[in-house]
Amino acid sequence: MREPVFGDLMRGVHASADNPQRDGYYVRTICRTGRLNPGKFYELTDKRGRFWRYPSKGVVFVDGSGPTVGSDA
């Protein structure tokens, strides 16, 4: 799968429909090393000043044809 680019609409796969942080726009990729929570994370925003992070395997792309699986770590 392709890497996201700035502004891609993404959805958290485990978030419920009433979760305000379910859908967000991709901002950047964060790669963590070390013992605590290592791996690749995507930072998302709601375009109103709130930011949050999802693991790369926990999000999917949202486009007109439906979601596709996000990239692997």
N, C-alpha and C positions, 0 to 999 in steps of 0.2 A: 504494500500500500504506500501511497505517497505521503510525504511529510506535509503538515499543515502550513499555510502561509498566513501572514497577518490579515485578520479580518474574516477568516473562515468560521462559519457557524458550526459549533460542535455541541454534542449532548452527552451528559453523563449517563452511562448505561444503567446504573443502579439507583438513580434519583427518581423519585416519584413525580407524577405530573403536577402536583401542587408545590413542589420544591422550587423556590425562586432562583436557585443556582443550578437548575437542571440544564438549561441552554445558555451558552455564552459564546463570545467571539474570541478567537485565538489571539494571544498577544505575543507569547514567547515560549521557548522550550527551556526547561531547567534540568540539568543533569546533576544529581546528587551522588556523592561518593561517601564511603564510610560505613559504619555499622547501622546507624539509625535511618531507616527509610531510604535505602539507596535505589537508584534507577532514574528513569526519565519521567518528567512531569510536564504537563502543559498548563500554562497560566491563562485563564480566561477572564473576560470582563463582561459586564452588562451594558457598557457604554454610558454608564451614569456614575462612575467613580468607584464601583465595587469590583474587587479582584479576588479570585480563588484559584486553587490548583487541583488538578485531577491527575492520577497516574496515566501514562500513555495508553495502557491497555484498558482503561476504564472509560474511554470516550469513543464516540463514533462521529463521523462527518454527517452533517445534515445538508442535503441539497434537494433540488426539485424532484429527483428520481427516487428519493428515499435514502436512508442512512446506509453507509458502508463501514466496514470495520476500520478502526484507526490503526496506526502503524505500531509495530512491535518495538520493544525496548532494545 
